[in-house]
Amino acid sequence: MPRTPKTPSREELLETKISELSALIKELSPQARVEISFERGEDEDAHIHVHPPLSISAEEVARLEVTMGEVCNDVLLETGLFIIGAVCDS
């Protein structure tokens, strides 16, 4: 009898999406420091704060902010997981 694939739990899905987002951030800005918090608030499932290096240009910071925002929005629409992403001043 064929096995049906196991559906990941909400926590497993959250871990996967955070890992994917972290990898993307490191691809865009390898020297950035990434902080992840799974502390839940009212609606959010996780927070990811990115501290880019001081040498990064304003355009690169903007690209990082836009990309993170788009990915967090896509994750919310696809999975219902609310991940708050922020690019912080270093």
C-alpha positions in Angstrom: 0.0 0.0 0.0 1.5 3.4 -1.0 2.3 5.8 1.8 0.9 9.3 1.6 3.5 12.0 2.3 3.5 13.4 5.8 2.2 17.0 6.0 4.7 19.1 8.0 3.5 20.6 11.2 3.2 24.4 11.5 6.5 24.5 13.5 8.3 22.4 10.9 7.0 24.6 8.2 8.0 27.8 10.1 11.6 26.4 10.6 11.8 25.6 6.9 10.6 29.1 5.8 13.0 30.8 8.3 15.9 28.7 7.0 15.0 29.6 3.4 14.7 33.3 4.2 18.0 33.3 6.2 19.8 31.6 3.2 18.4 34.2 0.8 19.6 37.0 3.1 23.1 35.5 3.3 23.1 35.2 -0.5 22.2 38.9 -0.9 24.5 40.1 1.9 27.0 37.5 3.1 28.4 39.7 5.9 25.0 40.5 7.4 24.2 39.3 10.9 20.8 37.6 11.1 18.9 37.3 14.4 15.8 35.1 14.6 13.2 35.1 17.4 10.4 32.6 17.6 8.8 34.7 20.4 5.1 35.0 19.5 3.1 38.2 19.8 -0.5 38.7 19.0 -0.4 37.4 15.4 3.2 36.9 14.4 5.0 33.5 14.3 8.6 34.7 14.2 10.8 37.8 13.8 13.9 38.0 11.7 16.2 41.0 12.1 19.0 41.7 9.7 22.0 43.8 10.6 23.9 44.5 7.4 27.6 45.5 7.4 28.4 49.2 7.5 30.0 48.9 4.1 26.7 48.1 2.4 25.3 50.8 0.1 21.9 52.4 0.6 20.7 50.7 -2.6 21.7 47.3 -1.3 19.9 48.0 2.0 16.8 48.9 0.0 17.0 45.8 -2.1 17.4 43.7 1.0 14.3 45.4 2.6 12.2 44.9 -0.5 13.2 41.3 -1.0 12.6 40.4 2.7 9.2 42.1 2.6 8.2 40.3 -0.6 9.3 36.9 0.7 7.6 37.4 4.1 4.4 38.4 2.3 4.6 35.4 0.0 5.1 33.1 3.0 2.0 34.6 4.7 -0.1 34.2 1.6 1.1 30.6 0.9 1.2 29.2 4.5 -0.5 31.6 6.8 2.8 32.1 8.7 3.4 35.7 9.8 7.1 36.4 9.8 8.1 39.9 10.5 11.4 40.9 8.8 13.4 44.0 9.5 16.7 45.5 8.3 18.2 47.2 11.3 20.9 49.9 11.5 24.2 48.3 12.6 
